[in-house]
């Protein structure tokens, strides 16, 4: 199960000597189906080009903390634009929990970045 919430007003970069920088903040929690936080999980967050969400424009992998929380700063050099935000969450290899992913579109990258909340509930992997 995945929860998506959007909120406004989180500050971000307004530009540098290299030109303008447009961004958004993606954050959330990763938990197991029994609500246990997935600590040290991997969360991959990418900005992909619309309309097909195919070409990755920016992307980074983050690690969840002890509460399963993560925060990703996602941005590109240039003017504000809409992108597809792709997020994939996975537990550490030592934990027998599956991975999950979602693509959300459109999300606006802007000078004063909004934020997008993406929570994951990962299911236990079947034996085998």
N, C-alpha and C positions, 0 to 999 in steps of 0.2 A: 504494500500500500504506500502511496506517495501523497504527501500534502503539499500544496502550492499556495503560498500567500504572497502578495505584493504589497510593499509599503513605500512611502516616499520620504524624501528629506535627508537621506544619509549623504554626507559630504564626500566629494571625490576630487580628483585633480582638475584644474582649470586650464592647464597648458604649461608648456615649458619653452625653452629656447628652440626646441625641435619642432614646435607647433602644438596645435590643440590635442588634447587627449580626452577621449570619451570612454566612460566606464559604467559599470554597475557592480553591485556587491551581491554575491550569491552566498547564502548561509543556511544552516539548518542543523538537524540532528540525524544520526543514523542509529537505529535501535534494532534489536532482534524481535521476533514475533512475540516474545514474552515480555517485551518492554525493557529488556536489559540493554544498556548502552553498548555500542560497538566501539570500544577503544582501539586506537591505532589502526582504524580502518582507512582505506584509501578512497578518496573522492576526486574524480577527474571532472573538471569544469572547463567547457570549451565554448567560445563564441564561433558560430558557424554562419556562413553566408546564406541568406534567403534567396530563392524561395524553397530550395530543396534540402537545406541543412547539410550540404555535402562538403563544402570546402571549409576547413578549420582556419580561422583568422587569428585566434589566440587560444591558448589552453595551458592549464597547469594542473598538477596533481597535489592534493593536500592530504594531511593526516588528521583524523579525528582525535579529539582529546579524551580524557577519562570519562567524560559525560556523553561521548558520541557526537559532540558539536564540532562544526567546521565553519570556516569563513573564507571565502575566495574573492579576491579582487580581480575582476575581469575587465579588460579594456583594450582599446586599440588607438593608435595614433590617427588623428584625423577628425573630421567633423562628426557630430552626433548622427547616429543611424540606428535602424532596427536590425536585429540579428536573431538567429535561433540560438538559444542557450541549451547546450547538451550537458547533462550531469549524470555521472555513473558512480555508484557507491558499491564498495566491496569490503568484506571483512578481511582481517589478516588471514594468510594462508593456513595458519594453525587452527583457525576456527571453522567449524563445519556449517557455515551459513552461506547461502547463495548471494549473488550480486543482483543489482537492479539498475535500470537507467531510465531516463526520461528526456525528451526534447520539448522545450517550451518555446513557442514563438507567437508573435514577435515580442522581443524584449528590447527596450530602447536603451542604447548606450548614450550617455549625455555627459556634459561637463559637470553638472551637479548630480551625481549618480543616485538613482533610486536603488532599492534593494529588492531581491527576489528570494523568498524563503522556499527551500526544497527539503522536505523531511523524507527519510526512507525508513521503511520497516522491512528488514531482510528476513526471508524465510529459511528455515533449516534445510540444508541439502539432504536429499535422500541418500541412504548408504549406497556405496558402490563405486 
